[in-house]
Amino acid sequence: MSFKNFRLRLIFLLTLSSATLLNAANYNDDLLNIYMKMAPRFIVMSSQKAKINVNIEICALYEPLDESVAKSLVDKIHNAYPNGLKNHPIKFILSDYSKPEACKNSQLAFMLEADDKRFEDALLFLRNNGVLAMSYDISFLEKGADVSLFVGRNIAAYINMESITNKKIVFNNLLLRVSKIYTKAKK
Amino acid sequence: MISQSKELSHKLSIEIKVVVGIILFTLLIVFVERYQLSKNVINQFFEAKKSKNLLLVNTIAPVLGLNISLGLDGSNRDYLDYIVKENPFVIRIQLEDSEGRIIYQNVNDTANNGHTRNVEDENTKEGIDFYDKVIIDSLSNAPVGYVHIDFSDKDFKALQSANRLLTLRLFAITFVLLIVFVILVRREFRHLKDLAQGVLSYDPKLNFCSLTASERHDEVGVIQNAVVSMVNKINAYNHILSEANLSLEEKIQERTQELLEANERLKSLSVTDELTQLSNRRYFSEYFEKTWELAKRKGVNVSLVLCDIDFFKMVNDTHGHQIGDEVLKSVATALKESLKRNTDFVARYGGEEFVIVMYDANFEEASLVCQRIQENLKKDQLVTPEGTKIEPVTMSFGISSLIPKNDENCESIIKNADDALYEAKRSGRNRIVRF
């Protein structure tokens, strides 16, 4: 086990335990970095690429409590892609769960923690507008999120095939190869 | 060198040349074929192996690249573990990040088995047993890492081993087939040798040949039948020649006999006076010389008598030369009849002159012979064709008798006899004068 891997696992365990104790959302910085790395690529390596006009547009939905986390995502994504990706600058939009309309023209929405009702409303909006929904919490896959990360022995990307099929989003084969397919039975 | 090779080539039998030639040719063909086939098989194997290696690398590299790009390093580890597990010919995979730090390494101990990377060139990126590849991010085209894979060469070694085994088997089979071939060739050549022995045993003098007509239909049979046919023809011609020779020999013998007889006649003619059938003067000289030498060696008397017909010219003039010749013949007969000993010799000395040589006879004995001649001459009665009787002729004799000395030659006794004859003529003819 590498040092980095060990560190990630340790942080994750601490995060889970602290979140339970404080009854509040707690985010792993490394995981967020990975999400920010993944997000533009999931757009470029899917049929969402067709929706790119000039910018790769990513929207982050957050609860007011997580606003600082959401803002930190801007730095993370620009650190990961300072020059954009494939000659497309990355436009990052921050929006409260109460205003999912802000994500209407985005190709992907990164969904931080939220209560079930607001999450589902936002999800419905995204589904209706064909926006790819990437959730921080893997349990949201069950509610209809399209992509999330599972942290186990390793970190693995999960794709909810049912939801992306409904949205008529098609992923690149290579992306499908490196990801795992989420099914309810699996969960 | 060339002449030595030619000489050696001429010394070697066709059998050896054929066998050696076929063996060398076969081995060459087998060797070339095996070499070519092995080369092709190994080349194809190389290409297939490289293609297989390349396929694997090209399959995993994008996955690795994407995982690195997505920050899913753990997925790469699982993925590469899976690759090593599912591909037993992969003995080592090493993954490095873009800065050359090793982020993953897996060595398949079961496949490794002492494998060492066979890198011929520092810059070489691929080989039959390894592949090094830069992992490129498919979106940014930036290098995000390096993957080094070592492949097992067990299958290559197995191929080489199988190839060697096949080559050995092939050469063994070829060797066995060549032995069979040599045996068959030697067997066939034995028929040729037997044929040669049969031809050598042929004796044209005895008309003997051990060969008989062959029932074989191959080349040996054809040659044997041809030889037998040729021998039969030779025998037939020999028979004809023998008969011709026999006839020729008879003719030769006949001709030889005729030649001998002709020679005898010639010889006789050369030493005989044709008219009187007495020895001629040439033969007298030869005979007298021998007699003289013999008497000299033995120390005995030799008497020489020269005699001449008296008035022979007058006979010729009176009765003609034909009668003269008859007189000469008659005198010759009388002379021959008067000599009683085998050693006494008479020859015509010239014209009407005769010579008598008497070995081991003294004057008295010679004188008695002369007297006997005179008596015999008186008995001769010649008649001319006209019927005229001719008076018997008389002869004058000059005798010289002596025992030859070493320093004497035969000319002296002849001269003495001639002097005595002259004296007999001068003193009245028909008389015997001793020198």
Interface residues (C-beta under 8 A of the other chain):
Chain A: S2 K4 N5 N33 I34 K37 M38 R41 V44 M45 L85 K86 R153 N154 I155 A156 A157 L174 L175 R177 V178
Chain B: P62 V63 L66 N67 S69 L70 G71 L72 D73 G74 S75 R77 D78 Y79 I103 S138 L139 S140
